């Protein structure tokens, strides 16, 4: 396999896997704190209080709830992003015979690659958020255990378009980054 393809794929995959795993508890807490703002009567928690509450109620392992969906979102996102970024950058730069703005090339490459990666991975983002928000609700027997079964349930009960809820906001966030 061509190193120009494999290197960005491997680097993006490994880096994002490690980063997502390490940051998962904080991502969970952020999601929980944001979601509780909309729950009438819910008390507002700080990060340390929220961590403690989750560990006491559900155990330490609950801090990584949604990690599977996060990895299913973030690893392909990074792989698609870095492969697209490097490929598009090389294509836009051409053969080097014409002077081109490296800032413009990098910006366009990043924006297009980020939007493509965000579009492909949004269903996993929806599943991750649903799983993390449901941390405090009792797990029912019919509650989907896997990310894919949760995505199938969302599509079956709410329509396929529900898997892309928030896509436009995600694209606006990702494109300039």
N, C-alpha and C positions, 0 to 999 in steps of 0.2 A: 504493500500500500504506500501511496505517496505521503511523504513526511509533511508536506504542506497542508494536507488534509488531516492526518492523524494527530499531529502535534497540538493544534488548537482543540480538537475533539477531546483528546486525553487530558490536556491541561484544564479545560473547562469542566470536564466531568469530575476529576479528582478534587479540584479546588472547591467547586460548588458542593460536592458531597460532604467534605470536611466542614466547610463554613456553615452549611445548613444544619448539620448535626450539632455543632457547638452552640449555635445561636437559637436552636429550636425552643428551649425553655423561655427565652426572652420574647421570641415571636409569639409564642402561646400566650404569655402574660399580656403583651401589647394587644393582641386580639381580644382577650378576655376583658381587659380594662375598657377598651373601646366599645365592646358589645354591651357591657353593663351600664353604660351611660343611658342606653335606651330602655332599660328594664325599670319600670316604675318601682320605687321603694328599695332598689338595690343600693347598698352602701358603696361608696367609692373606696377603692383599695389602692395603696401604693404598690410598687413592684415587690418589695420584700413581703408585705402582707399577703399579696396574691400568691406568691410562691409558697408561702407557708400554708395558706388555706388549701391549695391544690394538693400539696404533699400530705397534709393531715387527712383530707377527705378521700383521696384516691391513691396515694402512694407516690413514691419518687418517679416511677415509670410514667405516670400521667403527664409529667413535664414534657415528654416527647410525643404526646398525642398529636396526631396529624403529621408526624415526621415522614411517614410513607408517602402521603400526598404531597408534602413539601418537596421531598426528593423527586417524586414523579413530575413535579412542576419545575423545580430548579435545575436538576441535572440536564434534562433535555433543553431547557431554556439556554443554559450556558453552552452546551454543545452546539446548538443551532446558531446561537448568537456569535460565538467565536469563529465557527466555520464560515458563516455568512460574512462576518466582518472582514476576516482575512481575505476571503475570495473576492468580495466586492471591492475592497481596497486595492487589491492587485489589478482587478479589471478596470477600475476607474483611473488608476495611475497609468495604465497603458504600458507602452514599451519604453517610456522615459524620454522620448524624443521631443515632447511638448512640455513646457513648464506647467505644473499644476499646483494648486493650493493644497498642501498637506492637511491643513485644518479642514478645508471643505470636503476633501476626500474622506477623512476620518469621521467627520460629522455625519455625512450622508451614509457612509457605510454602517456606522453605529445606529443611526435612526432606523434605517430600513431593516437591518438585521434584528434590532430590538423589537420592532413592531411585528416582524414575522415570528420571532420566538415567542412573544407575548400572546399572539393569536393562537398558536399551536398549543400552548400550555395553559391557557385560561381555564379550561374545564377542570384541570387539576388544582388550580388556585381556588375555584369555587368549592371543590370537594374539601380542600384543606381548611378553608374558612368555616364551612359547615361543621366539620368534625371538631374544630377547636371551639366554636361557639356552643356546641352541644355538650361541652365538658360537664356542665352542672346538671344536665337533665338525666334522669334515670335511663340506663340502657335497656331497651325493650328487646324481646326475642326477635322481632322482625327488623331490628336496626341493622343496616348493612355493616359487615365487619371490614371488608376491603374497600379500598379507594374505588376500584372499578365497579364493584357492586353498588356503592353509593352513587357513583356517576350514572349508572343504569337506572337506579331508582329516581334520581332527579329528572332524568330525561323522560322516564315513563310517566311520572306524576305531574311534572311541570312543563314538559316539552324540551326538546333539544336546545332551544334558544336559552333556556335557564342556565345551561352549562357555560354560557358566554356572558352572564350578568357581570357588569363592571368592566367589560372589555374596553369600551371607549375611554374610561378613566385610566385604565392600565396603559393603553397606548399613549395617551397624553403624558403620563408619567415616564414611560420608558423611552419614547422617541428622543427627547433632548438629552437623556442621560448618557 
